[in-house]
Amino acid sequence: MDFVYLLGASIFPEYVYRWLRPVLMVLMLLIGIATIVVIMMQKPQNDNIGVIGGQEMDSYSRQNKARSKESILKKLTITGAVLMAVLAIFFFITFLQA
């Protein structure tokens, strides 16, 4: 049973459903590919492993951590994953038929 029918009314007019489904599918595909690429660009995380061997993190990298490439990639990964999840939930609530 369609979620829209449970509400008793259609959320969108019929002509919107014809183009909304393919647009959402392509958008999810592009966001998924972009998220995979961003994840592959990241360096492996081995936080403070060098401290065990006696190496210290320099203070410059700690001060500019918010503007580093790694933090930007991390934020892009989280944004892509959240966007993908929201689009998938919206897609399946709107178009899933049991």
C-alpha positions, 0 to 999 in steps of 0.5 A: 500500500502506498504511503500517499494513499494512507494519507488519503491525498496525493502529495504531488500532482500526477505530472510531477511523479512522472519526472520526479522519480527519474530525477531523484534516481539520477541525483542519488546516483550522482551523490553516491558516486561523488561520496565514493570519490571523496572517500577514496581521496581521504588518507587512512586515519591513524590518529596519534600512532606516531606518539607511541614511537616518540614522535610528536604532532607539530603544533601547526597542524593542530592549529589549522586542522579545521582548514586542512584538506582532510577536514574538508573531505571529512565534511564532504563525506558526512554531507554526501552521506546525509544527503543520500540518506534523506533522498533515499527516505524521501524516494521510498516514502513517495514511490514505494508500493507494497 
